[in-house]
Amino acid sequence: MTTAQHRIGSGFGATSTADEVLKGIDLTGKLAIVTGGYSGLGLETTRSLTAAGAHVVVPARRRATAEEALAGLDGVEVGELDLGDQESVRGFAERFLATGRTIDILIGSAGIMACPETRVGPGWEAQFATNHLGHYALVNRLWPAIEPGGARVVSVSSRGHHASGMRWDDVQWTHGYDKWEAYGQAKTANVLFAVHLDRLGRDAGVRAFSLHPGGILTPLQRHLAKEEMIERGWIDEDGKPLNPEGFKSPEQGAATQVWAATSPQLDGLGGVYLEDCDIAEPAPADDERVGVKAWATDPEQAARLWDLSAELTGVNAFTV
């Protein structure tokens, strides 16, 4: 039985922080993996989880940068991982599995946004390859260690999924490239991934969620020129937010993914898209600012994407 895509009245909201949603939750003895857990929202996610007692493994493409950012935090270890490189994903997973440890929480927080046209691996479009295929392969390769009967996998998507559904006729953008639509497709893929993973994993008690963390100015904007952010109305000429109320702090931005990973309010639920620390409503047809698009929660498209991802990466933990 699927979870209804409707609010549950969590009592939290857009201004809730990661520490607030974790109040009273003891994660002692729990192990979490947080991709991108050393920058932006990921760093705040790592900080809040360790403060609640969890041990956090942070896979990082820039290991030295990650170690510097995480210095002083107890209960953290850094591993090497480039999500855009399938061999790197395999290597990280094999090293982790060799430790014999199990995973209680896996948060896919790393990603790239609106980058110039870039090809990785066998010519894959970089946003789809990094944001989706890298996390798809990581979860499938780590599946033997993901703890049955309670583990959660959290796929960090974005409101950006409103920009594009899956372009089934040209997933890799071989015929023209639009950086924002490519980002939108990758973020739609993040939602569809959670939909199908939850379907496959729920009998083992492993649940999956996707989410929009909110608008936050973080290093995710590294590929955007200052002029473009000014044109979009995000910042002024001095680089300051034009609408501070429209942006969340990192502590607020990390809250929804931390809530997804830990909240007892979500026990027995899964496969849904969250925003502002609650289950999101379906997006109104005339509103591009809230909710989740139907194309991102369609179970048939989710299954189709899973099959395509398995074909592209050569990995599927659920092959009979």
N, C-alpha and C positions, 0 to 999 in steps of 0.2 A: 504494500500500500504506500502510495507516495504522500509526501507532506504537502499540504495546501500552501500556495504562494500568497499568504496573507499575514498581516501583522498579528503578533500574539500578545502585544501589550507588555513588553519586557520591563517597562519602568525606566529604561535608559533612553538616550536620545543623541542628537547630533553633537552636543557639547560634553557628553560623558567622556571620561578618560579611561585609558587602559587600567590604571590603578583602581579606579572606581568600580569597573566591572569585575575586577578580580578580588574585591574586598570580601573577606571571609572564605576564600577558596585557597586551599593548601595543596600545592603541587609538589610537595616533597616526595622524592622518589620517582617522579615522572621525567621522561626524556622527550624533549622537543627538538625537531629540526626546523630551522627557519632560514630559507634561502633569502639572500639579501639582508640578513639579520645584522648588518654592520653599518647600514646607511639609511637615512630617512625614517620611514615608518618601520622598517625592519629593525633598525637599531632600538627604537622605543619598544617594539614588541619583545625583543630579546631582554631588554632591561626589566620590563614589567614581569615577564615570565620567571626570570631568575629571582626577582624580588619576592615572588610567591613560592619559591623553593624549587623550581624546575631546574634540571640540567639542560642546557641548550647547546646544540651543535649547529654551528654556522658555516655552511659551505660558502666559499668565496672564490671568485675569479681573481681578485686582487688580495692575496693572502696577507701580505705585509700591511696593506691598508686596513684590512679587517682587524688584524691583531692590534694595531695602533688604536683604532676606534673603540675596541672592546677592552682595552687595558683598564684594569681596576674593577672589572665586573667579575665577581666570583661565579663559579658554576657554568663557565662558557668554554667551549673548545672550537677551534677553527679548522676546517678541512678545505682541500682544494677542489673546486668545481667550476667549470665553465658550462653553463646551460646551453650555450650555442654549439657545443662540441659533444657529440654523442659518445665518443670514446672517453672524454672526461667524466661524463655522467656515469658510464659503466665503471670507471676506475673508482670514483667516490663510493658508489654503491657496494662494490666488492670489498673495499677497505672497511666500510662500516659493517657489513654483514659478517666479516671475519672477526669482529669484536664480540659477536654473540649477544649483543644488546637488543632490546626491543624498543619500539617507538610508540609513544602514546599520542603525540601531536606532530603533525607535519604541516607547516605553513609555507605555501609557495608565494613569497612576498617579492622576490626579485623580478625585475622586468626592465624593458626598454620602451621608450615612447617616442613616436614621430621622428625616427631617425632617417637620415638620407637612405636611399635605396642601397641595401647591403645584402650580400649573399654569404651564407655560411654552409658548412658541410657540403653536400652534393648540389649546391646551388639553391638551397632553401632561402626564402625571404626571412630576414633576420628577426623581425618581430614575432612572426608566427613560430619560427624555430626556437627562439629563446623563451618567449613568454608561455608558449603552449607545449611544443614538442619536447623541450628540455624537461619540463615538469612532468609531462606524461611519462617519459622514460624513467625519470627518477623515481616516481611513485611505483611504477611497475617493477623496477629492479629492486626496490627496497621492500616490496610487498611481503616477502617471507619474514621480515622483522616487524611489520606493523601489527601492533598488539590487537588480537581479536577481542571482542567483547567490551569495547570502550574507546578505541582509538578514533581520532578525528583527523581528517585531511581537509585543509582549508586552502582554497584556490582564490588568490586575490585578483579580482577582475577590476572593473571600473565602469563608471557611467559612459566611458568611451565606447562601450559595446553598442550604444545607440547608433554609432556612426556607420556600422556595417554588420550584416549577418555574414554567414559563411559564403564565400564566393566559390561555389563548388566547381564552376567551369574554369577557374584560374586561381586556385588557392595560393600559389606561390608568386602571383603577380608577375607573370612573364610577359604580359601584354599591357604595358603601362604601369605606372606606380603612383599611388597617392598615399603619402605617409600617414595621414589621419585615418583614412579608410582602412589601411593595412593595420594600424593600431586597433581600430574598431573590430576588425575580424579576429585579431589575436585575443582581444578581451572577450568577445563572444565565445571563442574557443575555450577560454578559462571557465566560463559558466557551464558550457555543454560538457566539459570534462567532469565537473563535479556532479552533474546530473547523472551521467552514466556510471561513474565510479561508485556513487551511492547505491545505485541499482545493483551493481555487482557485489558490493561489499557489505550491504546491510544484513544479510543472513549470517555473516560472521561477526556482526556487531560493530563494524567499521562504518562510520558515517562521514559524508563529505558535504561541504558547503562552499559557496562562492560569495563574493561580496564586492560592494563599492565602498572604499574606505572614506570617501569624501574628497573634496578639493583641498590639497595641501601643497604648498610650495616646498619642494624637496629637490635633491639632485636628479630626480626623474626627468626634470625639465632641461637636462644638460644639452640636449640636441636642439633646443629652441633658442633662436636669436632673441636678444632683448627687445628688438623692434617688433617681433612677432608677438611676444607676450604683452607688449604695450598695445598693439593693435587688437588683441583679443580682450583687452580691458582688465588684465590680471594685475599689472603693475604700472606705476608711473615712471617718469623719466629718471627718477632717483632709485628705481628698483623696489620701491615700497608697494605693498598690496593696495590697489585702489579701493577694494571692498573688503576690509579686514573681516567683517562679519561673514563674508562668503567663503572664507578659507578656515580650515581647521588647523589647530596646532598639531605637531607630531603626536603629542599625548592623546589628543582627541582622534586623530586619524588612525592610530593603532588600535583604538578601542574595539571596533567592530570585528577585526580579525582575532583579537584576543578573546572577545566574547564568544565568537564562533568556535574557538578551540577549546573553551573551558566551561561555558555556562551550563549549569544543570537545567536551565530553562529549555535547552535544546535536546535534552535526553529523549531518545526515541524518535527524533526528527532527523531530517537530512535531505540532501538533493535540492535545496532551495538557495535562492540569492538573497543576500542580506544587505541592508544599509542602515546607518544610524542606530546600530545595536538592536536591530529587530529584523524580522523577516520583511522583505519589501513587498509592496503591492505590484501587480502587473502594471506596466507603464501605460498611462492614458495615450491614446492615439495622437493627441495634439500637444503633448508635453514631452520635451526632450531632457527634462531636468531630474525626473524621479522615476523610480520603479525599474522593472526589468522587461525587456522586449520579449515578445512571444518566441521570436526566432532563437533566443538564447536558452530557452527552457523546454524546447520541443524534444521529447524523448527519441523520436525517430532520427532527428538530426544529430542528437547526442551519440546514438549508436553508430551512425554513419561516420562521424568524426573519429570515434574510437577505432573503428575498423581501418580508416585511413591512416591514423596515427600508428597503429600496429604495423601496417604495411610499410610505412615510411621508416620507422625506427627499428623494425625487426624484433620488437619486444611486446609481449602481451602476457601478463601474469595469470590471466584467466583462460588461457587456451586449454581446452580439455585434452 
